[in-house]
Amino acid sequence: MARTRVTVLPEALRAWRKVADVTQHQLGKEADCSDTLIALIEIGRRQPSEDTANRISEALTARLGFPLPVEAFATIEGDAVEVAS
């Protein structure tokens, strides 16, 4: 099955979160995900779904007061193939 693959650049996400002056807990709440997920993304142990990455982008945009596209902290590759293991 084809799907979109999102690869977050952990340092970039952490930097934008700090610029927005928001904690991992606050960002998780505003992006409708757990603060644990935000922490795991920031240390490179997890990658978010495209939907979650978009919600993080929207939450940061609201905090910053200017549009912050997902591409500011992640790369998105379309039609990635998910291989069953």
C-alpha positions in Angstrom: 0.0 0.0 0.0 1.4 3.4 -0.9 1.5 6.2 1.6 3.2 9.5 2.4 6.3 9.4 4.6 7.2 12.3 6.9 10.7 12.6 8.2 11.0 15.2 10.9 14.3 17.0 11.5 14.4 16.8 15.3 16.6 19.8 15.9 14.5 22.0 13.6 11.2 21.0 15.4 12.8 21.6 18.8 14.1 25.0 17.6 10.8 26.1 16.2 9.0 25.0 19.4 11.5 27.1 21.5 11.0 30.1 19.2 7.2 29.7 19.7 7.9 29.6 23.5 5.8 26.5 24.0 6.6 23.4 26.1 6.4 19.8 24.8 3.3 19.4 26.9 1.6 22.5 25.6 2.5 21.7 22.0 1.2 18.1 22.4 -2.1 19.4 23.8 -2.5 22.0 21.0 -1.6 19.5 18.3 -3.9 16.8 19.8 -1.1 14.4 20.5 0.9 13.4 23.6 3.8 15.3 25.0 5.6 11.9 25.0 5.2 11.8 21.2 6.6 15.3 20.8 9.6 14.3 23.0 10.2 11.2 20.9 10.0 13.1 17.7 12.4 15.7 19.0 15.0 13.0 19.9 14.5 11.2 16.6 13.0 8.0 18.0 9.6 8.4 16.3 8.2 9.9 13.1 4.7 11.4 13.0 2.0 10.7 10.5 1.4 13.3 7.9 -1.8 14.3 9.8 0.1 14.7 13.1 2.9 16.7 11.4 0.2 19.0 9.9 -1.4 19.5 13.4 2.0 20.3 14.9 2.5 22.8 12.1 -0.9 24.4 12.8 -0.2 24.6 16.5 3.1 26.3 16.0 1.6 28.6 13.4 -1.0 29.7 15.9 1.7 30.4 18.5 4.1 32.2 16.2 1.5 34.3 14.5 2.8 33.5 11.0 2.5 30.5 8.8 5.0 27.7 9.5 4.7 25.0 6.9 5.5 21.4 7.8 8.5 21.7 5.4 10.2 24.1 8.0 10.8 21.1 10.2 10.3 18.0 8.1 10.6 16.4 4.7 7.6 14.8 3.0 7.9 12.0 0.5 4.8 10.9 -1.4 4.0 7.4 -2.5 6.3 5.7 0.0 5.7 2.0 0.0 4.9 0.4 3.3 6.3 -3.1 3.4 4.7 -5.6 5.7 7.2 -7.3 8.0 
